[in-house]
C-alpha cells in the first residue's frame, strides 16, 4: 500500500507541476480574444449617446466666479502696463526700463 500512495502523490505533484508550467506559458503568449462586432457597436453607441449629447451646465455662481477672475486678471495687466509705461517715460527708454525694473535686484551695488 505505501507504494501506491507514493505513486499517487507523485502523479498529483507531476499534474500540479504540469498545470503550473501550462499556466506560466500562457503568460508568454496569451491567446487572443476578439470582441464580437455587435458588442463593440453597442458599447460605442452608448458612449456616444452619453458623452456627445450631454450638455455642460455651469451653476450661475461658477460662471460669475470665472467672469470675475478673468476681469481681475485683465485689470491687473492693465494696471501693470500703465505703471510700466509711466516709469518708462519718467526714467529711461522702454527696453532699459524693463531691464532696470526686472533685473536691478540682481545687480550688486
C-alpha positions in Angstrom: 0.0 0.0 0.0 2.7 2.6 0.7 4.0 2.2 -2.8 0.5 3.0 -4.2 0.1 6.2 -2.1 3.6 7.3 -3.0 2.8 6.8 -6.7 -0.5 8.6 -6.4 1.1 11.6 -4.6 3.9 11.6 -7.2 1.3 11.7 -10.0 -0.6 14.5 -8.2 2.6 16.5 -7.9 3.5 15.9 -11.5 0.0 17.0 -12.6 0.3 20.1 -10.4 3.7 20.9 -11.9 2.3 20.5 -15.4 -0.6 22.8 -14.6 1.8 25.4 -13.2 4.0 25.2 -16.3 1.0 25.5 -18.7 -0.3 28.5 -16.7 3.0 30.3 -16.8 3.4 29.5 -20.5 0.1 31.3 -21.2 1.6 34.5 -19.8 4.3 34.4 -22.5 1.9 34.0 -25.4 -1.7 34.9 -24.2 -4.4 33.7 -26.5 -6.1 36.4 -28.5 -9.8 37.0 -27.6 -11.8 39.0 -30.0 -14.8 41.1 -29.1 -18.0 40.4 -31.1 -18.7 43.3 -33.6 -22.2 43.7 -32.3 -20.9 44.2 -28.7 -18.4 46.8 -29.9 -21.0 48.7 -31.8 -23.4 48.7 -28.9 -20.8 50.0 -26.5 -19.7 52.7 -28.9 -23.2 53.9 -29.4 -23.9 54.0 -25.7 -20.7 56.1 -25.1 -21.6 58.4 -27.9 -25.2 58.9 -26.6 -23.9 59.7 -23.1 -20.9 61.8 -23.8 -21.5 63.7 -27.0 -25.1 64.7 -26.4 -24.7 65.7 -22.8 -24.8 69.5 -22.3 -22.3 71.1 -20.0 -24.1 73.1 -17.3 -22.4 75.6 -15.1 -24.0 77.0 -11.9 -24.6 80.7 -12.1 -22.2 81.2 -9.2 -19.4 79.3 -11.0 -20.0 81.3 -14.2 -19.8 84.6 -12.3 -16.7 83.4 -10.5 -15.0 82.7 -13.8 -16.0 86.0 -15.3 -14.8 87.9 -12.2 -11.4 86.1 -12.3 -10.9 87.0 -16.0 -11.9 90.6 -15.3 -9.4 90.7 -12.3 -6.6 89.3 -14.5 -7.3 91.8 -17.3 -7.4 94.6 -14.7 -4.1 93.6 -13.1 -2.5 93.5 -16.6 -3.8 97.0 -17.5 -2.6 98.5 -14.2 0.8 96.8 -14.6 1.2 98.1 -18.2 0.1 101.7 -17.1 2.6 101.6 -14.3 5.4 100.3 -16.6 4.7 103.0 -19.2 4.7 105.7 -16.5 8.0 104.6 -15.2 9.5 104.2 -18.7 8.6 107.8 -19.6 10.0 109.2 -16.4 13.3 107.4 -16.3 14.6 105.8 -19.4 13.7 104.2 -22.7 11.4 101.2 -22.8 14.0 98.4 -23.0 16.2 99.9 -20.4 13.3 100.5 -18.1 12.2 96.9 -18.4 15.8 95.7 -17.7 16.0 98.0 -14.7 12.6 97.0 -13.3 13.2 93.3 -13.5 17.0 92.8 -13.1 18.0 95.7 -10.8 17.8 93.4 -7.7 20.3 91.1 -9.3 22.9 93.9 -9.9 25.3 94.3 -7.0 25.8 97.8 -5.6 
